């Protein structure tokens, strides 16, 4: 005999089905938030630069020209100037933005996948599983993030893949905590209880009725974690544990110019400002998503 679905039972509501016009209403609320629009614009520009910019830059990011070294911004042929070995700053900045975004999104996807799964299982089953997962989360959060990232990156070795794994395997704890809290409330919802009474397997309940309802807070957190991952990657690259020269991540560019701050400050300030604006844009976007997706803020 086929197992009934919770949404087909009398008196139950399938909350995984979006209401008509809900998506349009969410976009309208986002459009009314001026700071969120600004953050969306800034983040969108960075993503566009990362996608198509490297194909449009005038020079190879690793091409050296000692005769054109240390040119200031707005020099002929070099809009953002050159570094200490004559490499074009604009070309390196565009490639650096792509690298930082790839690491940021890669870290966030890894952390979100691991943390959402762990938090959902812990909140749904509770008991010993919840105790173990919560203990690991508290242990992870008991140490400074950058310290754990340095330890893991040092163990895995330098490079972007090791950096992405190191940061992602630390940041999962934040997703696990917020998803666990949401699932603890959802597991007692009427439609979940109805699905259990109908004999729907736990795995199907988690995938169809629980996880879709925790995606909103997870996506809000993801927007902040992309920014956090970019900052941590820049810090690891700055101390030589992230991207390796001549690959121009924003952290590597800032590190290469730190000895020339008095005479050629743009070698460090240009990538520094790039990090500042992308993090600011992603944080404003996260604030807007939170205002749109969090019903407590909408009705408060």
N, C-alpha and C positions, 0 to 999 in steps of 0.2 A: 504493500500500500504506500502511495506517495506521501511524503511528509509535507504537511501544510506549512505555508509561509506565514510569518507573524502578521504581515500586512493584509492578509486575506481573512483574518479572524475578526468576528464582530467586535466592535467597540475598541479596536486598536488603531493606532495612527502610525504610519510609516514615516518617520522623520527624516529618512534618507532621501525622500523625494522632494526636490525643491518646489516651493510654492510658485505659482505663476507670477511673473513680474518681480520675483525676489532679486534676480541678478541685475535687472535694470535699476531697481531701487538701490542696490548696493553701489552701482556705478554713479548714481545721482548723489548719494551721500559722499562718495569719494570726490566727486567734482566740486562739491561745496566746501571741501576742506582745502584751503589755498596752500597751506604748508605741505599737505600730502601731494597736491598737484606739482608743487615745486620739487619735492623729493622724487616723484615719478619721472619728471622731466630730466632731472640730473642723472638718475640711475639709468634711464633709457638712453641718454646720450653716451654714457660710459659703455653700455652694452653695445650700442651701435658702433662706437669706436673700436671696441674689442672684436666685433664681428668682421667689419669691412676695412677698418683702418690699416692693418698691416699690408693689405694689397694696394694701398694708395700712397704709402709713404715714399718720399723721394729718394731715400738712401737705404742701403743695407744697415741694419742696426749694429753690426759688428765691424763695419768698414772704418778704418782709421786713416786720418789725414793730419799728420803732425804739423803741416804748414797752416792748417786751419784750426789749431787747438785753441781752446779757451775763448772762442768768439762769444760775445754777449748776445742776448736775445735781440731779435729784429735785425740780425745781420743779413747781408745779401745771400740768399740761398739757404739760410738757416733761421727759421722763424723763432725757434727757442734757443738758438745758440748751439755751441758744441762743448764737449767735455774736455778733459785734460789731454786726451789723445786724439782729438779731432772728430770724434763720433757725433753724428747729428742727434741732438737732444729730442727733437720731435719724433724722429723714427724710433728711437729707443723708448720714449714715453708711450707711444701707441702700442708697441709690442709689450711693454711692461704692464699696461692696463689690461691687455688680453690675458697675460699670465696670472695677474692678481685675481681677475674675475674667474678664470678657470679654477684656480685653487679655492677661491671663496665659495663658488657653487659646488665644486666637488666635495669640499669639507662638509658643507651644509647638507647635501644629499646623503652622504655617508652617515653623518650624525643623526639626521632625521630618520633614516631607515632603521638604524640600530636602536635609537632611543624610543621611537614610536612603537616598535615591536616589543621591546622590553617593558615599557611603561604600560602598554595595553595588556600584555599577559599578566603582569604583576597586579594591576588594578582589577582585572576580570576574575582571576583565580584566587587572589589574596593568599592567606596562609603562608606556608614556608616559601613559596615562590616570591611573594611580595616582600617577605623579610629579607631574602637574599638580594633581590634587585635593589631594594631601598638601602640596604647596607653598602652595596657597591657604589650606589649613587652618592651617599653621604661620604664615603671614603674618597671618592674622586673629587668631590667638592671641598674636601678638607685641605687640599693643597692648592697653591696658586697655579692658575692655568698656565702661565708662561713657563713656570718651573717644570711642570709635567711635560709640556710640549718640548722643552729643551732636552729633558731626559729621554723621551721617546724618539725624538729626531736624532739625538746622538746615538741611540742604540740601533736605529734603522739605517743610519748613514745619511749624508747630505744628499740633496736633490728634491725636486718637486713632488715626486711620488711619495717619498718618505715623509715629507712635510705634510702633505695632504692626509696621509694615514695617521700621522701623529696627532694633528689637530682634530681630525674627525673622531678618533677614538677617545678623545677627552670630552668633546662637546656633546656627545650623545646623552650625558647625564642630565643636561637641562631639558631636553626633549622628553626623556623618560619621566622626569618629575612632573612636568605639566600634563603629559598624557595620562599618567597614572591617576592624577587628581580628577581629571575629567571622566575617566572610565569608572572610577569608584562611584560617581554619581549616576552614570548612565546604566550601570549594571542593574540598578534597582528600578529603572524606568519601566513603565507598563508594557511598552511594546517589546522590550527585551524579555520580561517575565512571560509575556504571551508566547514569544518564540520558544522559550524553554518548555512551556507547557505543551506546545504543539510538537515537541520532540525534535526541533531543529538542532543540528550539531553545533557545539560551541564554536568551532572554527568558522562556520557560516555566519553565526551571530556576530562574531568579532568583525568579520570582513564586510558584512552587508549592513549591519545595524549599529555597530559601535564605532568602528574606525572612521566612517564618513562624517560622524558628528564631532570628531576631535581634530579634523584636518584644519579647521579655521584657526584655533589657537596655535597649532603647530606651524601653519604658514606664517602667522604673525611673528612667531619666534624665529622662523627661518630667515626673515628679512633682516633681523638684527644679527643673526649669526653669520650671515654672509659678510657683513661689515666687520664683525669681530674676527672672522677668519682672515680677512684681508690684512687687518692690523697685525695679527699674530704672525702671519706669513712674512709680512714686511720686517717684523722684529727678528724673526729667525734668519731671514736672508741678510739682514743688516749685520748680524754677528757671524755670517758665513755658514749657517746650517740649513739654509733654504736653497733657492735657486743659485746655481753656480755660474760665475762669469765664463764667457761673455753674455750669457743669457740675461736680459735686462729686466728683471722684476723691479718693482718700485723700491723695495727694500735694498736691493743690490745697488741701484742707482744712487740712492741716498747715502749708502755706505761709501761708495767710490768718491763722492764729493765732499766727505766730511773733513778732509785735510786741506780743502781749498776754499773754506767758507769765507775767509777774509778777502780774498781776491776774486774768486769766481763762485759766488754764493748760489747762482742759479742751478749749478750742477746738483745741489742738494735741495734747494727750495722748490724747484719745479716738480720733482717726484713727491716731495712732502706735501705740496698743495694738492696734487692729484689724489693722494691718500685722504687728505682732509675732506675734499669735496665729495668723493665717492662714499665715504663713511657718513658724512652729513646727509647726503641724498638718500642713502639706504635707511638711515634712522628716521628721517621724515616720512619715508614711504611706509616703514613699519608702524609709525604712529597713526598714519592714515588707515592702514589695514586694520589696526586694532579698533579704531573708532567705528569702522564699517562693519566688522565681523563680530564684535563683542556685543551681544544684546544688552548686557548690563549697562554699557555706556550709551547705547542707542536710546534706551528707555529711561536712563537716569536723568 
